Amino acid sequence: MNIHEYQAKEILNSYGIPIPRGRVALTSDQVERAAKMMGGRCVVKAQIYAGGRGKAGGVKLVHYPEQAQEYGKELFGRTLVTKQTGPQGLKVRRILVEEAVEIAREFYLSITLDRESSRYILIASAEGGMDIEEVANKSPEKIHTLQIDPFTGLRAYQARKVALALGLTGSVCEDCVELLMNLYRACQEKDCALVEINPLVVTKAGWLMAMDAKITFDDNAVFRHREYPDMMDYSQLDPLEITAGKYDLAYIKLSGSIGCLVNGAGLAMATLDVLKEFGGEPANFLDVGGGLHGKK
Ligand code: ADP
């Protein structure tokens, strides 16, 4: 289950992770008022369930409130197509207006579940702000990873090693240790499958700050958090996926034209493979479950 950037930032902030001052707007007038509160110069950010917004025109630095309002008008209702949305794109219905931060350096930071080791893995890179997949392909040595032992948790010395590997020194290094420990605590307590800060920045004034945030909750743990369903923005989901979710069916929309209704994920994968091999394009992945008993 995904949430918006502003919601992810609120969670991180409740764990002591610094974020820019910001307001969420639902209309272009609210964008203007929020921009006034930020002092005019601010960053206007489209809230969609996907990254890559900057390159698609979904993040803009503006210099005065009227300009923020104009940009808000342009963005609301627009379908943003980014590298992560697929060709159909996602509609903008919420906008985050944030103070414009003077950035000195950008880093990549995430904690995610590593299925192979069944553990959380911390990933950090001094090449932040850009596609981490691109960094992984071009210069894998710039990516630092750390498997976290679930019994001992993340230890301060391990966090310090990561901070030093990012080239941080002095008080910023110590701030980073604290931030990493807090991020791990947030990840665990909120049952996240992914917590990503890209970019994590050092400001010109020398402070660490989360400039973007993405959180994916582990669907299997949503029942433990009553507040999660209310945090969902259904306008960001495909209506068919919402309906499938109601009936507890695993459904993923794909771009082809051949519908697949299969019982069991293994068989579903095999069916998709066979279709592809013979030149067909699946329209979906619909797994109604290995055992059909109890399905409505
Ligand atoms: P996306 O990853 O979807 O493109 P980001 O939140 O990473 O969106 O924003 C893109 C870039 O815009 C960031 O890498 C950062 O350089 C800049 N940026 C984002 N928010 C702010 C802000 N509040 N102040 C200054 N620059 C920002």
Residues whose N, C-alpha, C, O or C-beta is under 5 A from the ligand:
A	BS01	ADP	P20 V43 A50 G51 G52 R53 G54 K55 V59 E98 E99 A100 V101 G129 N198 P199 M211 D212
